[in-house]
Amino acid sequence: MRIKELRKAAGISQAKLGAICGLTKATISQYEIGNREPDISTLLRIANYFNVSVDYLLGVSNEIKTGDEILQEHEKQLLQLFRLIPAEKQNDAIEKLRDELYKMSIEPLLNTIVEMNDKEIDQLSSYIDFIVSKRK
């Protein structure tokens, strides 16, 4: 297993890697010396953090790439930031991001509605009523 090699190359401590993955320093140490083996979920978190495949992490393959090479640079940055979030808080982060994206998409629409005149508002209201009636 290449956990120690990857951790040292990244310049992080066992405690830091443990915190990133929701594990203790002792657990990371046990993985590195071969006294314990991580479960699938932990392998995925560690591989994702180091941006390697699970096969590479396990030493099964020397192919480091995980498919991230097809991501745009800003997508890679977002993924790297996400990987810094402790595992137990990642779902909360996704929900907050989803809320922010919703606000970003709905605010321009609301601003447009606010700027409408009475005739346009009546037309919009009629259209909404029509759509609602079709869903019944």
N, C-alpha and C positions, 0 to 999 in steps of 0.2 A: 504494500500500500504506500502511496506517495504523499500522505498527509503532511508528514514532517518536512519533506523536501519542498512541497508547495508553500507551507507555512513559513519556513525559513526564507525562501525566495521572496515572499511577500513582506518579510520583515515584521511579522506580527508574533506575539507571544501565544502560548497555549491558552492562557486566560482570555486573551482577546478573541481568538478563534472560538473558544468555548462560548463566550458571551454572544458572538455573532450567530452561533448555531443553537443557542439555548441550552448549552451543556456546561459542565464544570471543567476546570483546568485538569482535574484528575482524570476525567473521562477522555479528554483529548490525549493525555499522556498514555493512558491504557491503549488507545487506538494506535498510537505511534509505536509503542514497543511490542504490539501484537498480542497483548493479553485480553483484549476485547475486540469485537468487530461491530462497526456501526450498522444500524438497521437501514433499510432502503431509504426511508425518509431522510435520515441523517446523511447518508451518502449523497443524496440529491442536493441537500442544502450545502454541503461542503463543496461538491463539484460545481454547483452554481456560483458559489462565492468565488472560487478560483478560476471560473470560466473555463473549465475543462470537462471532458466527458467522464462519466462514471467509470467507463472502461479504462481511461487513462489514470484516473484516481486509484483504481484497483491494481494497476500495473498490467492489465490484460492487453492494452494497446499502447502504442507510442504516439498515436494520433491525438493531438491535444484539442483540436477544433471541436466545437459543440454545435455549430450552426449559427452562432452569433455573428459570424463574418458577413451574413446577409443583412444584418441590421444596419440602419442608418446610424451615424455617429450620435445624434441626440437620443436615439432609442437605446443605444449602448449606455449612455450616461444615465438615463432614467433607470435602466436595469441595474447598473452598479449601485446607484443610490438605494434602490429597493432592497438589494441584497444586504445593505448595511442595517436594515430594520430588523430587530430581533424577530425570530420566527413567530412568537406568540402575538406580535403586534402587526403582522403583515396584513391580516384580514381587515383590521381597523384602518390601516393606511389605504387599502384598496377602496374601502367605503368612503373615506374622506376625499380621495381623488375622484371617485365616481360623483360625489356630491358637487365638487368644484366644477367638474366637466359639465354636469347638468346645468349649474348656474351660468356657466359661460355660454351654453347653447340657448338657454331660455331668456337671458337678459336682453339680447338684441331683439328678440321677438316681442318681449314686453315693452321695450322702448318704442318699437314700431307701432304697437297698439296704442300706446299713450299719445303718440303724435297723430293718430287718425282723427278725421273729422266725423261728425255724426252719421253722415251717409255711409262712409266706409265701415264704421262700427256696426251699423244695421246690416250691411252686406255680409260682414264677417259673422255676425250672430246668426243670420239666415243660413249661411254655409255650415256653421257648426251644428245647428239644429238638423240640417239635412244629413250630415254625416252620422249624427247620433241616431236618427231614425233608421238609417241603413244598417246599423249594427244590431238592431233589435230583432 
